[in-house]
Amino acid sequence: MDWMMYIEDILQKVINADKDTRSKLIKELSDKLAECEKYKSYLENASDTIAEMDESGTVIYTTNNWIRQLGYDPEDIKGKAIFHQFFHPDDAPKAEEYLQKAYKTKKTQTGFEYRIKNKQGQYRWHSANLSPVLDDRGKVSSVVAIAHSIHDRKMAELQLTERETLYRLLLNTMQEAVIMVDNNDIIKYVNPRCCQLFDVSPEEVMGKIGYESFIIPEDQQIIQNQNRKRARGLPDEYTVRGHKKDGTIIWLKISGSPLYDEQGKAMGSVGIMTDITESKKAMDALKRSEEKFRDLFDNSMAGVFQSSMQDRYLNVNKRFATMFGYDSPEEMINIVTDIKKLYVNPDERENLKELLIRDGMVSNYEVELYRKDGSRFWTSLAARYRVSEEGVSVMEGANIDITESKNLREQLLSGQKMEAIGKLAAGVAHDFNNLLTLILGYSEDIVEELPPNSPVRESADEIVKAGLRAATLTRELLTFSKKQAVRCQDLDFNSLLNNLKSIFVRILGDEITLNYHLADNIGVVKADSTQMEQVLVNLVLNAREAMAPGGILRIKTRNEKKDSNRHLRQLDSPAEEYVHLVVSDTGMGIDKKNKHKIFEPFFTTKSDARGLGLSTVWGTVQQYGGIVYAESEAGKGCEMHIMIPANAAEQDIRPLSLGKADKGKEESILVVEDEIELCRLIKKMLSNLGYKVMATTKAREALDHFHNNHVPDLLLTDVMMPGMNGMQLIEAVKKLHPRQKILVMSGYTDDIVSDHGLLGNIIPFIPKPFTASQINPIIRQILDQ
């Protein structure tokens, strides 16, 4: 309705009307004006802003609500084109478009949302409806805009949209698979990673049961149980096995949480699934590796340890604990509070730490330690130094008990030394025997030529005696070097000891008590009884010297199996049964520095001794394939151990008996000796005895006699000769004349045993040195057979 035209029409009627009609019209006009004021009041007080605009967007009229909504005075707005002055640049073109559409269509345009600047310069969101105003001709004269603020709602919508966009971006780009299901586990949403993980499209799984779509049958019950918990509002995290579209099994870690509707009621759940297949494999491999390492650590033959540099053990394995005599690693770690106290020499611990800090690691570090019971043992240590993740300096490594190997190594070194000395002694004795043969031979010849009352007869006899004493000394050297001729027989140690008991008592005197502890059914050994007697006498004499002024001497025998004794196990011998003799005293003992020297020839701590007693013992026992060793500490007495194979067969090569015999009957003897002086002496010696003697220093010349049929009644040959040796000569002669009689002379029996190929044969021989009176009975015995 056009109110101005209406009022003009009423005023015209009032002017032209009579009095009664005029009064009615005036009252009608007054009512209409009151109604206008009422509507105006409605407009002015409306929560919406009302503005009238022309076709250019210029404000013709507006209500005072501009002040409340945007802070502008309505008078400041009238007459202005508000789109470009107050609207957001992005919204102004759209506002003009809406305005023009209202003019053209003559229809109300609704739902136009835009941003308009308030007086503080901030853009506020509004929504407007544009309604065209038509004149009498039906043309649009203006457009009335009714606008209200939607800023709070719009901002909330924008924030919600922004959050939804962010969440969707997060779901679409995250590396974890996301699935949303309802309370019946029906799939409502899966993100792209979920589709990629299981190689499916959203359409293939939407609306289906989640655990049936993705989880292997064996683990589906786990999912159902977890879903029931979520329905009660409980989050969870668990591991199950899933399957891809092609059936490939994968391991999944699922973190689940319930979803609630607006009323707070659980409407489903969301699950975040992480493919942990590779990490599971890695963890399984790590677990196997840790189990393998733990098994290796716990069951290692070496003692493995970890300790702080402040001398506390942090970790040890079972072997390490038992090495020190503890029942468990825990016991050792709790009891040992200062590692230095385990070291026989505590300075070694500090030296070890210094080496580790300097070099980072050590190996083959040998150190002597104490066990729990106070006994000592040797270890070889390999260790490294490192700083742990917590910044703690630690030493970690492994120990090996080398007590036995160290003792064996010392025995080996001692044995090698003794072997070298033995070879030297044998060589010296061999050459010395040749010289003694010359001395004894010529001195005996001199004695035979001298009349009984000759003033030099006594001197000549002394030369012979001295030569015989020298021969005894060389026999001791040859015994030590295992090259002395022996007479082996079955020997019972118990019987031998009982026979010698009275002699031992006299040797020991009243101050020393003798105790026997002889086992029953002791084994029999193959040995020379005279040599064994000398061994026992030497041991008793040695013990007596150690026990001045008195003490107790114990002699024990027992049978011993090779596998029950660590010393025997090291022997390269087929024998399994041994006879074990122990001679122990309560004397002064042997200090560590001398212990490895006691079997060396000429070693002695006494000024009046020759030092051949124990070396002779060592050589004799070695000769029978046995072993001898000492167990002793200074001030704690000494135990001498001898073990000889039971029933051990010895080479049956022995000298023929010596005695008086008739002189020669001009039988022919061919002498082969490479030493010219000795060859001359033997030829003269045998000629004086009545034999026809041919002599040569070369074995091949001797063989030529046999080739030329100049066959002697007896071949007397040395063994060790250059070129063809004695054994080769004998073999060649036997091929030509199998019945040829032969006598071998030698400085030691090794010349005629295994080194020269006659092992197992009985060969008549005479040991050097010898005299005419000693060799003649042997020659007669051979020739008269």
DRENFI-670367 format. One record per residue (C-alpha): residue in three letters; x, y, z. Coordinates in steps of 0.25 Angstrom, whole numbers, plus 5000, padded with zeros to 4 digits. Layout:
ALAXYZ/...
! end
This chain:
MET500050005000/ASP500550144996/TRP500250225009/MET500550365004/MET499550344992/TYR498550295002/ILE498750415011/GLU498650515000/ASP497350444995/ILE496750455009/LEU497150605011/GLN496450634997/LYS495150565002/VAL495250645015/ILE495250775007/ASN494050734998/ALA493250665009/ASP492150715018/LYS492250735032/ASP491850595037/THR492650525026/ARG493850615029/SER493850575043/LYS493750425039/LEU494950445029/ILE495750515039/LYS495550405049/GLU495950305039/LEU497150385035/SER497550395050/ASP497450245051/LYS498250215039/LEU499350315044/ALA499350245057/GLU499450105050/CYS500650165042/GLU501350205054/LYS501150065060/TYR501750005047/LYS502850105047/SER503150065062/TYR503149915058/LEU504149945046/GLU505050035055/ASN505049935066/ALA505149805058/SER506349715060/ASP506649715045/THR507149835037/ILE506249895026/ALA506749975015/GLU506150025002/MET507050034990/ASP506950084976/GLU507450004964/SER508850054966/GLY508949994980/THR508850134986/VAL508150145000/ILE506850224999/TYR506350185013/THR506850105025/THR506450075039/ASN507250105051/ASN507649955053/TRP508949995045/ILE509450055058/ARG509149925066/GLN509649825056/LEU510849905049/GLY511050025057/TYR510750125046/ASP509750245047/PRO508650225037/GLU508850365032/ASP510250325028/ILE509750205020/LYS508650285012/GLY508950324998/LYS510150234998/ALA510450114988/ILE510650014999/PHE511149894991/HIS512549944988/GLN512750025000/PHE512349925011/PHE512249785005/HIS513349695004/PRO514049694991/ASP513749554988/ASP512249574991/ALA511949714985/PRO511749654970/LYS510849554975/ALA510049654983/GLU509849734970/GLU509449614963/TYR508349584973/LEU507849734972/GLN507749724957/LYS507049594958/ALA505949654967/TYR505749774958/LYS505649684945/THR504849574951/LYS504049664960/LYS504149544970/THR504649534984/GLN506149484984/THR506449404997/GLY507549345004/PHE508649434999/GLU509849425009/TYR510949525009/ARG511949595018/ILE511849745021/LYS512849825028/ASN512449885042/LYS512950025047/GLN514149955053/GLY514549905040/GLN514249755042/TYR513349675033/ARG512149615038/TRP511249515032/HIS509849545028/SER508649485021/ALA507649575013/ASN506349555005/LEU506149654994/SER504749694991/PRO504349784979/VAL503449904981/LEU502449934969/ASP501850064965/ASP500450084959/ARG500950044946/GLY501449914951/LYS502849954950/VAL503949934960/SER504150064967/SER505150014978/VAL505549884985/VAL505449865000/ALA506549785007/ILE506249715020/ALA507549665026/HIS507949595039/SER509249555045/ILE509649415043/HIS511049435047/ASP511049345059/ARG510449225051/LYS511249255039/MET512549255047/ALA512149125054/GLU511849065040/LEU513149105035/GLN513849055047/LEU513148925045/THR513448915031/GLU514848945033/ARG514948845044/GLU514248745035/THR515148775023/LEU516348765033/TYR515848625038/ARG515548575024/LEU516948615020/LEU517548555032/LEU516748425029/ASN517048425015/THR518548445017/MET518948375029/GLN519748245028/GLU518848165038/ALA517548095033/VAL516248155039/ILE514948085039/MET513648125046/VAL512548025049/ASP511248025056/ASN510947945068/ASN510747815059/ASP512147835053/ILE511447885040/ILE512447965032/LYS512048115031/TYR513348175026/VAL514748135022/ASN515948225019/PRO516748215006/ARG517948155014/CYS516948045019/CYS516548015004/GLN518048015000/LEU518447925012/PHE517447815009/ASP517447834994/VAL515947864993/SER515047984989/PRO514048054998/GLU512847994990/GLU513347854993/VAL513347865008/MET512347975011/GLY511147915019/LYS511847785021/ILE512247725035/GLY513647775038/TYR514347655045/GLU513847565034/SER514347655023/PHE515747685029/ILE516147585040/ILE516547435039/PRO515447335045/GLU516447295056/ASP516447435061/GLN515047485059/GLN514547455073/ILE515647555078/ILE514947665070/GLN513547625075/ASN514047625089/GLN514647765087/ASN513347815081/ARG512547775093/LYS513547855102/ARG513447975093/ALA511947965094/ARG512147985109/GLY512948115106/LEU514348045108/PRO515448075098/ASP516447965095/GLU517747935088/TYR518047795083/THR518747715072/VAL518147615062/ARG518347555048/GLY517647615036/HIS517647565022/LYS517747645009/LYS516847614997/ASP517747514991/GLY517847435005/THR519247495009/ILE519347495025/ILE519747625031/TRP519847665046/LEU519047775051/LYS519047865063/ILE517647925065/SER517348035074/GLY515848045076/SER514948155083/PRO513448165084/LEU512648265076/TYR511448335083/ASP510248405077/GLU509648545082/GLN508948475094/GLY510248415098/LYS509848275094/ALA510948185088/MET510548175073/GLY511748095068/SER513248105069/VAL514548145061/GLY515748065059/ILE517148105055/MET517947995049/THR519447995047/ASP520147885039/ILE521147835048/THR521547715039/GLU522947755037/SER523147805051/LYS522547675056/LYS523547595048/ALA524647685053/MET524147665067/ASP524047515065/ALA525447515059/LEU525947605071/LYS525247515081/ARG525947385074/SER527247465074/GLU527147505089/GLU526747355092/LYS527847305084/PHE528847415091/ARG528247375105/ASP528447225102/LEU529847255097/PHE530047345109/ASP529547255119/ASN530147125113/SER531447175108/MET532647095111/ALA533347225114/GLY533047305127/VAL532347435121/PHE532247565130/GLN531947705130/SER532547795142/SER532647945145/MET533948015146/GLN533648025161/ASP533947875162/ARG532447825163/TYR531947715155/LEU530647765147/ASN530347625140/VAL531047495139/ASN530647355133/LYS530547225140/ARG531847175135/PHE532547305140/ALA531947275154/THR532247135155/MET533647165150/PHE533847235163/GLY533047135172/TYR531747205173/ASP530447135171/SER529747245163/PRO530047375156/GLU529147445166/GLU529947395178/MET531247435172/ILE530747575168/ASN530147595182/ILE531347545190/VAL532547605182/THR532547745185/ASP533947775181/ILE534547705169/LYS535947735173/LYS535847635184/LEU535747525174/TYR537047555168/VAL538347485175/ASN539047615171/PRO538047735172/ASP538947825164/GLU538547735152/ARG537147785152/GLU537647935152/ASN538547895140/LEU537447835133/LYS536547955134/GLU537648045129/LEU537947955117/LEU536447955114/ILE536248105115/ARG537548125107/ASP537348025096/GLY535847995097/MET536047845097/VAL536947735102/SER537047585098/ASN537847475104/TYR538047545117/GLU538447435127/VAL538247465142/GLU538147375154/LEU536947385163/TYR536247335175/ARG535047245176/LYS534047255186/ASP534747145195/GLY536047225194/SER536747125184/ARG537447185172/PHE537247175157/TRP537747235144/THR536847305134/SER537047365120/LEU536247485119/ALA535747555106/ALA534947685109/ARG534547825103/TYR534247955109/ARG533048035106/VAL532048145111/SER530648095112/GLU529348185108/GLU529248225122/GLY530648285122/VAL531248175131/SER532648125128/VAL532647975127/MET533547855125/GLU533047735118/GLY533647605113/ALA533947465115/ASN534847375124/ILE535347235121/ASP535947145132/ILE537347115127/THR537847055139/GLU537946915133/SER538446965120/LYS539447055126/ASN540046945135/LEU540046855122/ARG540746965114/GLU541746985125/GLN541946825125/LEU542046835110/LEU543046945110/SER543846865121/GLY543646735114/GLN544246805101/LYS545346855109/MET545646725115/GLU545546665102/ALA546546755096/ILE547446735108/GLY547246585107/LYS547746585092/LEU548946675096/ALA549246575108/ALA549046455099/GLY549946515088/VAL551046545099/ALA550846405105/HIS550946335092/ASP552246405088/PHE552746395102/ASN552546245102/ASN553446235090/LEU554446305097/LEU554246225110/THR554446095101/LEU555746145096/ILE556146185111/LEU555746055117/GLY556245975105/TYR557646025106/SER557746035121/GLU557245895122/ASP558345855112/ILE559345935120/VAL558945855133/GLU559045725126/GLU560445755121/LEU560945805134/PRO561545705144/PRO560745695158/ASN561845765165/SER562045885156/PRO562046015162/VAL561046075152/ARG560145955153/GLU559246025164/SER559246155155/ALA558746075143/ASP557646005152/GLU557146145156/ILE557046185142/VAL556146065139/LYS555346095152/ALA555146235148/GLY554746195134/LEU553746105140/ARG553146215149/ALA553046305136/ALA552346195129/THR551346185141/LEU551146335139/THR550846325125/ARG549846215128/GLU549046315137/LEU549146415125/LEU548546315116/THR547446275126/PHE547046425126/SER547046425111/LYS546246295110/LYS547446225102/GLN547946135113/ALA547845985110/VAL546845915119/ARG546445775124/CYS544845775124/GLN544045685132/ASP542645675138/LEU542745765151/ASP541845775162/PHE542045915169/ASN541445865182/SER542445745183/LEU543545835179/LEU543145935190/ASN543045835201/ASN544445775197/LEU545045915198/LYS544345955211/SER545445925220/ILE546445995211/PHE545546115212/VAL545446115227/ARG546946115228/ILE547046235218/LEU545946315225/GLY546546295239/ASP545746305252/GLU545246445250/ILE544346415238/THR543146325239/LEU542846235227/ASN541446195223/TYR540946105212/HIS539646115206/LEU539646005195/ALA538345975187/ASP537945825185/ASN538045765171/ILE538945865166/GLY539345855151/VAL540645795146/VAL541545885138/LYS542745845128/ALA543945905134/ASP545345885138/SER545345855153/THR546745915155/GLN546346045149/MET545046045156/GLU545746015169/GLN546646135166/VAL545446225163/LEU544846195177/VAL546146215184/ASN546346345177/LEU544946395181/VAL545146345196/LEU546546415197/ASN545946545191/ALA544746545201/ARG545746515212/GLU546546635209/ALA545246725208/MET544846675222/ALA546046715231/PRO545946695243/GLY544746605242/GLY543346575236/ILE542446475230/LEU542646405216/ARG541446335210/ILE541546245198/LYS540246205191/THR539846115179/ARG538646105172/ASN538046075158/GLU537746185149/LYS536846195136/LYS537346295125/ASP536046365124/SER535946395139/ASN537246475140/ARG537446605133/HIS538946585132/LEU538846445125/ARG537746495115/GLN538846585109/LEU539746465107/ASP539846415092/SER539846265097/PRO538846155093/ALA538946105108/GLU537646115116/GLU538046055129/TYR539246115137/VAL539846085151/HIS539946215159/LEU541046225169/VAL540946345179/VAL542146385188/SER541746505197/ASP542546565208/THR542246675219/GLY543546755216/MET543846895211/GLY543146885198/ILE543546945185/ASP543347095182/LYS542747135169/LYS543947185162/ASN544747055163/LYS543546955161/HIS543746945146/LYS545246925147/ILE545346805157/PHE545446705146/GLU546546775139/PRO547846705140/PHE548846765149/PHE547846855155/THR547946845170/THR547746945182/LYS548746865190/SER550246895189/ASP550746755191/ALA549746685180/ARG549946655165/GLY548546685162/LEU548246555154/GLY547346485163/LEU545946545158/SER546446555144/THR546846405144/VAL545446385150/TRP544846465139/GLY545646395128/THR545346255133/VAL543846275134/GLN543746345120/GLN544546225115/TYR543346135119/GLY542246225112/GLY541846285126/ILE541746415132/VAL542346485145/TYR541946615151/ALA542046685164/GLU540946755172/SER541546855183/GLU541546985189/ALA542547055197/GLY542347015212/LYS541246905209/GLY542046785205/CYS542146715192/GLU541446595184/MET542246525173/HIS541346455164/ILE541746345154/MET540846275145/ILE541246155136/PRO540446075126/ALA539945945132/ASN540445825124/ALA541245915115/ALA542145835105/GLU543545875104/GLN544545845093/ASP545245715095/ILE546645765092/ARG547645735103/PRO549145705104/LEU549545565105/SER550145525119/LEU551545565122/GLY552545465129/LYS553845395128/ALA554045315115/ASP555145245107/LYS555945325098/GLY555845315083/LYS556145195074/GLU556545285062/GLU555145305058/SER555045415048/ILE554345545052/LEU554045665043/VAL553945795051/VAL553245915045/GLU553446045053/ASP553546185047/GLU554346245058/ILE555846205053/GLU556446205067/LEU555346115073/CYS555346025061/ARG556846005063/LEU556645985078/ILE555545875076/LYS556445805065/LYS557645805075/MET556745765086/LEU556145645078/SER557445605073/ASN558045595087/LEU556845505090/GLY557245405079/TYR556345445068/LYS556745475053/VAL556245615051/MET555845695039/ALA555445835041/THR554845955033/THR554246085036/LYS553246075025/ALA552045995024/ARG552145975009/GLU553545925009/ALA553045825019/LEU551945785010/ASP552945754999/HIS553545645007/PHE552245575007/HIS552045594992/ASN553445544990/ASN553145424998/HIS554145465009/VAL553045425020/PRO553545445034/ASP553045355046/LEU552545485053/LEU552145625048/LEU552345725059/THR551745855055/ASP551445995060/VAL550146055057/MET550246205055/MET551146225043/PRO551246315031/GLY550746265018/MET550246125020/ASN549946105035/GLY550045975043/MET548545935042/GLN548645955026/LEU549845865026/ILE549245755034/GLU548045755025/ALA548945745013/VAL549745635019/LYS548545555024/LYS548045555009/LEU549345495005/HIS549645405017/PRO548345385025/ARG549145305036/GLN550245405038/LYS550545425052/ILE550545575056/LEU550845655069/VAL550445795070/MET551145905078/SER550446025082/GLY550546145091/TYR549046135094/THR547846045089/ASP547146145081/ASP548246115070/ILE547645975068/VAL546145995071/SER545046075063/ASP545946175056/HIS546746065049/GLY545645965045/LEU545945845054/LEU544745865063/GLY544245735068/ASN545545655066/ILE546545605077/ILE547845655073/PRO549145625081/PHE549845745085/ILE550845805095/PRO550745945100/LYS551946035100/PRO552846055107/PHE553345915108/THR554645845111/ALA555245715106/SER554845635118/GLN553445685115/ILE553245665100/ASN554045525100/PRO552945445107/ILE551845505098/ILE552645465086/ARG552945325091/GLN551445315094/ILE551045345079/LEU552145265073/ASP551845145081/GLN550345145078/
! end
